Amino acid sequence: MNLGEFSARLTFASYLALIALFTVVTMVVPPPGKSPNWAIWLVLVAPLLIFFNGVRLRNKRTLAYLCFAILLYFVIAVNNAFSPVARIYDYFEVGLIVSLFVAATLTIRFYHPIHPSADTQGVQDDG
Protein backbone atom coordinates (compact mmCIF):
# COMPACT_ATOMS: atom_id res chain seq x y z
CA MET A 1 0.00 0.00 0.00
CA ASN A 2 1.47 3.33 -1.02
CA LEU A 3 1.26 6.63 0.89
CA GLY A 4 -1.69 7.88 -1.15
CA GLU A 5 -3.81 4.81 -0.48
CA PHE A 6 -2.86 4.78 3.21
CA SER A 7 -3.67 8.46 3.67
CA ALA A 8 -7.01 8.06 1.85
CA ARG A 9 -7.99 5.25 4.22
CA LEU A 10 -6.78 7.22 7.24
CA THR A 11 -8.80 10.22 6.05
CA PHE A 12 -12.01 8.20 5.90
CA ALA A 13 -11.31 6.52 9.25
CA SER A 14 -10.56 9.85 10.98
CA TYR A 15 -13.64 11.41 9.39
CA LEU A 16 -15.92 8.63 10.68
CA ALA A 17 -14.21 8.64 14.09
CA LEU A 18 -14.78 12.39 14.43
CA ILE A 19 -18.48 11.98 13.64
CA ALA A 20 -18.65 9.08 16.12
CA LEU A 21 -16.91 11.18 18.79
CA PHE A 22 -19.41 14.02 18.33
CA THR A 23 -22.21 11.48 18.63
CA VAL A 24 -20.81 10.01 21.83
CA VAL A 25 -20.07 13.39 23.42
CA THR A 26 -23.49 14.89 22.70
CA MET A 27 -25.79 11.87 22.88
CA VAL A 28 -24.20 9.17 25.06
CA VAL A 29 -21.98 11.02 27.57
CA PRO A 30 -23.10 14.67 27.59
CA PRO A 31 -21.27 17.19 29.80
CA PRO A 32 -22.21 17.17 33.51
CA GLY A 33 -25.55 18.82 34.15
CA LYS A 34 -26.72 18.54 30.55
CA SER A 35 -28.96 16.05 28.82
CA PRO A 36 -28.50 14.53 25.34
CA ASN A 37 -29.41 17.12 22.74
CA TRP A 38 -30.30 16.34 19.12
CA ALA A 39 -30.03 19.99 18.06
CA ILE A 40 -26.44 20.33 19.26
CA TRP A 41 -25.55 17.01 17.62
CA LEU A 42 -27.04 18.19 14.33
CA VAL A 43 -25.14 21.49 14.48
CA LEU A 44 -21.88 19.60 15.06
CA VAL A 45 -22.36 16.78 12.55
CA ALA A 46 -24.39 18.29 9.68
CA PRO A 47 -21.51 20.38 8.26
CA LEU A 48 -19.32 17.26 8.24
CA LEU A 49 -22.00 15.11 6.60
CA ILE A 50 -22.07 17.49 3.64
CA PHE A 51 -18.65 16.11 2.68
CA PHE A 52 -19.48 12.41 3.17
CA ASN A 53 -19.87 11.39 -0.47
CA GLY A 54 -16.76 13.27 -1.60
CA VAL A 55 -14.64 11.83 1.20
CA ARG A 56 -15.91 8.33 0.41
CA LEU A 57 -15.10 8.78 -3.30
CA ARG A 58 -11.75 10.46 -2.48
CA ASN A 59 -12.58 13.61 -4.43
CA LYS A 60 -9.64 15.98 -4.07
CA ARG A 61 -11.70 19.17 -4.24
CA THR A 62 -14.06 17.90 -1.55
CA LEU A 63 -11.09 17.01 0.64
CA ALA A 64 -9.67 20.51 0.19
CA TYR A 65 -12.98 22.08 1.27
CA LEU A 66 -13.16 19.65 4.19
CA CYS A 67 -9.73 20.87 5.31
CA PHE A 68 -11.04 24.44 5.34
CA ALA A 69 -14.19 23.44 7.23
CA ILE A 70 -12.39 21.49 9.95
CA LEU A 71 -10.17 24.46 10.73
CA LEU A 72 -13.20 25.96 12.48
CA TYR A 73 -13.64 22.75 14.46
CA PHE A 74 -9.94 22.91 15.34
CA VAL A 75 -10.21 26.41 16.79
CA ILE A 76 -13.13 25.40 19.01
CA ALA A 77 -11.51 22.09 20.03
CA VAL A 78 -8.23 23.72 21.06
CA ASN A 79 -10.15 26.32 23.05
CA ASN A 80 -12.09 23.55 24.81
CA ALA A 81 -8.95 21.49 25.42
CA PHE A 82 -7.19 24.37 27.16
CA SER A 83 -10.15 25.33 29.33
CA PRO A 84 -9.99 24.52 33.05
CA VAL A 85 -12.95 22.12 32.73
CA ALA A 86 -11.56 20.16 29.77
CA ARG A 87 -12.61 16.54 29.41
CA ILE A 88 -10.64 13.72 27.81
CA TYR A 89 -12.97 13.91 24.80
CA ASP A 90 -11.65 17.40 24.02
CA TYR A 91 -8.13 16.02 23.59
CA PHE A 92 -9.42 13.18 21.42
CA GLU A 93 -11.25 15.75 19.29
CA VAL A 94 -8.07 17.78 18.74
CA GLY A 95 -6.15 14.61 17.82
CA LEU A 96 -8.81 13.43 15.38
CA ILE A 97 -9.07 16.83 13.72
CA VAL A 98 -5.30 17.04 13.29
CA SER A 99 -5.11 13.50 11.90
CA LEU A 100 -8.01 14.21 9.54
CA PHE A 101 -6.38 17.41 8.30
CA VAL A 102 -2.96 15.85 7.76
CA ALA A 103 -4.36 12.70 6.14
CA ALA A 104 -6.64 14.70 3.84
CA THR A 105 -3.80 16.95 2.68
CA LEU A 106 -1.60 13.91 2.05
CA THR A 107 -4.45 12.30 0.10
CA ILE A 108 -4.82 15.41 -2.03
CA ARG A 109 -1.11 15.34 -2.81
CA PHE A 110 -0.31 11.64 -3.18
CA TYR A 111 -3.49 9.73 -4.04
CA HIS A 112 -3.75 8.77 -7.72
CA PRO A 113 -6.66 6.52 -8.70
CA ILE A 114 -6.05 3.64 -11.08
CA HIS A 115 -7.86 3.88 -14.41
CA PRO A 116 -10.68 1.30 -14.62
CA SER A 117 -9.53 0.18 -18.08
CA ALA A 118 -5.95 -0.31 -16.85
CA ASP A 119 -6.72 -2.45 -13.78
CA THR A 120 -4.95 -5.49 -15.17
CA GLN A 121 -1.90 -3.50 -16.23
CA GLY A 122 -1.47 -1.52 -12.98
CA VAL A 123 -1.07 1.79 -14.82
CA GLN A 124 -1.76 4.77 -12.58
CA ASP A 125 -3.14 8.19 -13.40
CA ASP A 126 -0.57 11.00 -13.59
CA GLY A 127 -3.03 13.69 -12.51
ChimeraX attribute file (.defattr): number of C-alpha atoms within 10 A of each C-alpha:
attribute: neighborCount
match mode: 1-to-1
recipient: residues
	/A:1	6
	/A:2	8
	/A:3	14
	/A:4	19
	/A:5	17
	/A:6	15
	/A:7	24
	/A:8	25
	/A:9	18
	/A:10	19
	/A:11	26
	/A:12	19
	/A:13	15
	/A:14	21
	/A:15	26
	/A:16	17
	/A:17	17
	/A:18	21
	/A:19	18
	/A:20	12
	/A:21	18
	/A:22	20
	/A:23	20
	/A:24	15
	/A:25	15
	/A:26	20
	/A:27	16
	/A:28	13
	/A:29	13
	/A:30	15
	/A:31	12
	/A:32	6
	/A:33	5
	/A:34	9
	/A:35	12
	/A:36	16
	/A:37	12
	/A:38	12
	/A:39	10
	/A:40	13
	/A:41	17
	/A:42	15
	/A:43	10
	/A:44	16
	/A:45	16
	/A:46	11
	/A:47	13
	/A:48	17
	/A:49	15
	/A:50	12
	/A:51	17
	/A:52	17
	/A:53	11
	/A:54	15
	/A:55	21
	/A:56	15
	/A:57	12
	/A:58	22
	/A:59	15
	/A:60	18
	/A:61	12
	/A:62	20
	/A:63	26
	/A:64	15
	/A:65	11
	/A:66	23
	/A:67	19
	/A:68	12
	/A:69	15
	/A:70	17
	/A:71	14
	/A:72	10
	/A:73	15
	/A:74	18
	/A:75	11
	/A:76	14
	/A:77	21
	/A:78	16
	/A:79	13
	/A:80	18
	/A:81	18
	/A:82	12
	/A:83	11
	/A:84	7
	/A:85	8
	/A:86	14
	/A:87	13
	/A:88	8
	/A:89	17
	/A:90	21
	/A:91	16
	/A:92	16
	/A:93	23
	/A:94	21
	/A:95	17
	/A:96	22
	/A:97	22
	/A:98	17
	/A:99	18
	/A:100	27
	/A:101	24
	/A:102	16
	/A:103	26
	/A:104	30
	/A:105	20
	/A:106	19
	/A:107	25
	/A:108	20
	/A:109	13
	/A:110	17
	/A:111	22
	/A:112	16
	/A:113	14
	/A:114	14
	/A:115	13
	/A:116	10
	/A:117	9
	/A:118	11
	/A:119	10
	/A:120	8
	/A:121	9
	/A:122	11
	/A:123	13
	/A:124	13
	/A:125	11
	/A:126	7
	/A:127	7
